[in-house]
Amino acid sequence: MSKNLDTDVVVAGTGGAGLAAADAAASNGLKVIAIEKLPQIGGNTKISSGFFAIDTKEQRAEGLKLTTEEAIRQLNEYNHYLNNGPLTRRIVEHAKETLEEVESLGMEIKLNPTANTTQFAHRDNPYAGGSYHMYQNKDQGYQNIQKSLEAKGVEFLFNTTMTDLITENGEVKGLVAQDENNETVMINAKAVVVTTGGFGANKEKIKEVMHTDRMRSLGVPSMGEGLFSMEKAGGVVIDPHALIHAAQLAKSKVTQKTSSKHLAGFSDNPLTRVLLTPLMWVDPNGRRFTNEDTVYDTVLWANAGYNVGGMYYILVDTKTLNAFTDGKEMEVSKAGPGANTTPGNFVELVNQSIAEETAFKGNTLEELAQNAGFNLAELKASVDRYNQAVDSKDDTEFAKSAKSLMFKVEEGPFYAIKAQVAFLGTVGGVRVDDHLHVLDKDFKPIKGLYTGGANAGGYYEGQSYPAYEGLASGFSWTSGHLAGLSIVEDLK
Ligand SMILES: Cc1cc2nc3c(=O)[nH]c(=O)nc-3n(C[C@H](O)[C@H](O)[C@H](O)COP(=O)(O)OP(=O)(O)OC[C@H]3O[C@@H](n4cnc5c(N)ncnc54)[C@H](O)[C@@H]3O)c2cc1C
């Protein structure tokens, strides 16, 4: 059995990008059907904390005066000019109006005016936090948005997964989907917006683009059907990658809700204090690999961990764990997940991790190397160099600060606790122009095809986390808004 539907615009995926596109099209009198794989709207955008925009009324009230030109310059430089210049400019210019539109749909948004966000990323950029407009009461906000869009005539089809595009002579004429009863739904449309949010849950594809399968995925189960359908229809996939972000204890039990202190998707165990302290870190071969002070910045920390494949080990001895039990630890980072600050017996906590095979123990370094699979010579040499650095307060290997050179690794039993870089879905996708038309290999728009958010390429470069707080979430709404307006313009 298959169903056939006709509409002006069909939107696949109802995260920020899809919702904003549906809103812009419906607000201008077009008939819109929005399909969604899950039983609810929001996608990863609903999990995200805030929206990048500049020159908003709240920023002006705080005296924050990042100009459009300065924001664009910083974004271009952060991306080494590998980003799409006109697209970047239009997003920065239209973020404020999009934010106001999202507010008008019923989402409460409040500026975080400081660099202290839940993420502690890009610590030296005063605007990293000050451009972060935080969503409030998200559950209520998304319910309001759905109601507002329905009132504008948008028809939502939930539990409906896009599987392909309908094409004819190089033009896109609609899409094919499957509903919850596995029935095929054909939706014929004048314009298709594919905003299915990348492919964060597609393990194989993540492995292909990131060259490792050791990282931890957070986010909704997007497999990439939308992105790959656009590629099949002639789109060019240019820059997809996992949005790497901090690290967590391997196999940690995760919280589902973001609070002011704690990000959704991260562990809430006192051992997070060991994770979030610049102790000695080694790679899967037992070799030290970075300046552990990177733990104080969500982005640099994830990057350093990704560099050794996304999984590394925190090396401690019993004396160090006892110091944690006694509350005599180093400054705990507020980056990424944030730490649980309740007291605990850290030897016992690590022993629980050993039982779960997320930590290893050895009475000697030889035994630890054997249990954790380290190369003994690398491990011993690294430990020797590290202990010398702690003694001399001079890390000649990676220039860690003297204040963080506090705990030697010298008295067994020794422990190696696994940490895993996390990623928040993917970003980057098919090449687009600044009106969110999907371009073919000759840089010409594919008629009828539009995208935005995590499926759109050109806004990000490289695998590092974007330059400002809220950039991905803000891009999602703003690019979707612009895609919807392009459709209105093109269908005139
Ligand atoms: C835990 C977490 C925290 C984050 N925090 C931030 C933050 O604070 N700031 C920031 O800038 N970014 C953050 N991000 C990243 C940001 O949320 C995303 O990059 C952005 O929201 C993507 O928006 P989108 O509209 O493209 O996709 P999404 O919001 O993910 O929406 C895509 C929708 O498409 C649906 N879908 C998938 N496949 C199909 C299909 N085949 N057919 C139909 N529907 C489909 C999905 O179910 C989903 O509802 C975070 C991400 C996560 C996971």
Ligand as a Chemical Component Dictionary entry (heavy atoms), coordinates in Angstrom:
data_LIG
# 
_chem_comp.id                   LIG 
_chem_comp.type                 NON-POLYMER 
_chem_comp.pdbx_formal_charge   0 
_chem_comp.three_letter_code    LIG 
# 
loop_
_chem_comp_atom.comp_id 
_chem_comp_atom.atom_id 
_chem_comp_atom.alt_atom_id 
_chem_comp_atom.type_symbol 
_chem_comp_atom.charge 
_chem_comp_atom.model_Cartn_x 
_chem_comp_atom.model_Cartn_y 
_chem_comp_atom.model_Cartn_z 
_chem_comp_atom.pdbx_ordinal 
LIG C1  C1  C 0 23.475 17.001 23.352 1  
LIG C2  C2  C 0 23.617 18.087 22.304 2  
LIG C3  C3  C 0 23.876 19.375 22.701 3  
LIG C4  C4  C 0 24.059 20.372 21.754 4  
LIG N1  N1  N 0 24.281 21.635 22.191 5  
LIG C5  C5  C 0 24.438 22.616 21.290 6  
LIG C6  C6  C 0 24.530 23.955 21.724 7  
LIG O1  O1  O 0 24.372 24.244 22.909 8  
LIG N2  N2  N 0 24.758 24.894 20.797 9  
LIG C7  C7  C 0 24.845 24.599 19.469 10 
LIG O2  O2  O 0 25.048 25.494 18.660 11 
LIG N3  N3  N 0 24.696 23.350 19.022 12 
LIG C8  C8  C 0 24.492 22.358 19.902 13 
LIG N4  N4  N 0 24.293 21.088 19.450 14 
LIG C9  C9  C 0 24.290 20.846 17.997 15 
LIG C10 C10 C 0 22.997 21.338 17.380 16 
LIG O3  O3  O 0 21.932 20.976 18.239 17 
LIG C11 C11 C 0 22.755 20.737 15.989 18 
LIG O4  O4  O 0 23.852 20.956 15.152 19 
LIG C12 C12 C 0 21.550 21.391 15.328 20 
LIG O5  O5  O 0 20.485 21.493 16.239 21 
LIG C13 C13 C 0 21.090 20.603 14.108 22 
LIG O6  O6  O 0 19.850 21.109 13.691 23 
LIG P1  P1  P 0 19.075 20.429 12.515 24 
LIG O7  O7  O 0 17.771 21.120 12.410 25 
LIG O8  O8  O 0 19.911 20.370 11.300 26 
LIG O9  O9  O 0 18.890 18.927 12.973 27 
LIG P2  P2  P 0 18.040 18.314 14.214 28 
LIG O10 O10 O 0 17.677 19.364 15.195 29 
LIG O11 O11 O 0 18.767 17.139 14.699 30 
LIG O12 O12 O 0 16.725 17.868 13.487 31 
LIG C14 C14 C 0 16.688 16.858 12.524 32 
LIG C15 C15 C 0 15.360 16.146 12.641 33 
LIG O13 O13 O 0 15.239 15.249 11.542 34 
LIG C16 C16 C 0 14.711 14.020 11.994 35 
LIG N5  N5  N 0 15.106 13.000 11.041 36 
LIG C17 C17 C 0 16.291 12.362 10.910 37 
LIG N6  N6  N 0 16.269 11.529 9.858  38 
LIG C18 C18 C 0 15.054 11.652 9.313  39 
LIG C19 C19 C 0 14.445 11.065 8.180  40 
LIG N7  N7  N 0 15.098 10.211 7.387  41 
LIG N8  N8  N 0 13.155 11.405 7.898  42 
LIG C20 C20 C 0 12.461 12.272 8.685  43 
LIG N9  N9  N 0 13.008 12.868 9.761  44 
LIG C21 C21 C 0 14.293 12.578 10.056 45 
LIG C22 C22 C 0 15.303 13.851 13.363 46 
LIG O14 O14 O 0 14.552 12.945 14.130 47 
LIG C23 C23 C 0 15.249 15.291 13.893 48 
LIG O15 O15 O 0 14.034 15.554 14.552 49 
LIG C24 C24 C 0 24.021 20.077 20.362 50 
LIG C25 C25 C 0 23.727 18.786 19.951 51 
LIG C26 C26 C 0 23.506 17.780 20.910 52 
LIG C27 C27 C 0 23.172 16.395 20.440 53 
# 
loop_
_chem_comp_bond.comp_id 
_chem_comp_bond.atom_id_1 
_chem_comp_bond.atom_id_2 
_chem_comp_bond.value_order 
_chem_comp_bond.pdbx_ordinal 
LIG C1  C2  SING 1  
LIG C2  C3  SING 2  
LIG C2  C26 DOUB 3  
LIG C3  C4  DOUB 4  
LIG C4  N1  SING 5  
LIG C4  C24 SING 6  
LIG N1  C5  DOUB 7  
LIG C5  C6  SING 8  
LIG C5  C8  SING 9  
LIG C6  O1  DOUB 10 
LIG C6  N2  SING 11 
LIG N2  C7  SING 12 
LIG C7  O2  DOUB 13 
LIG C7  N3  SING 14 
LIG N3  C8  DOUB 15 
LIG C8  N4  SING 16 
LIG N4  C9  SING 17 
LIG N4  C24 SING 18 
LIG C9  C10 SING 19 
LIG C10 O3  SING 20 
LIG C10 C11 SING 21 
LIG C11 O4  SING 22 
LIG C11 C12 SING 23 
LIG C12 O5  SING 24 
LIG C12 C13 SING 25 
LIG C13 O6  SING 26 
LIG O6  P1  SING 27 
LIG P1  O7  DOUB 28 
LIG P1  O8  SING 29 
LIG P1  O9  SING 30 
LIG O9  P2  SING 31 
LIG P2  O10 DOUB 32 
LIG P2  O11 SING 33 
LIG P2  O12 SING 34 
LIG O12 C14 SING 35 
LIG C14 C15 SING 36 
LIG C15 O13 SING 37 
LIG C15 C23 SING 38 
LIG O13 C16 SING 39 
LIG C16 N5  SING 40 
LIG C16 C22 SING 41 
LIG N5  C17 SING 42 
LIG N5  C21 SING 43 
LIG C17 N6  DOUB 44 
LIG N6  C18 SING 45 
LIG C18 C19 SING 46 
LIG C18 C21 DOUB 47 
LIG C19 N7  SING 48 
LIG C19 N8  DOUB 49 
LIG N8  C20 SING 50 
LIG C20 N9  DOUB 51 
LIG N9  C21 SING 52 
LIG C22 O14 SING 53 
LIG C22 C23 SING 54 
LIG C23 O15 SING 55 
LIG C24 C25 DOUB 56 
LIG C25 C26 SING 57 
LIG C26 C27 SING 58 
# 
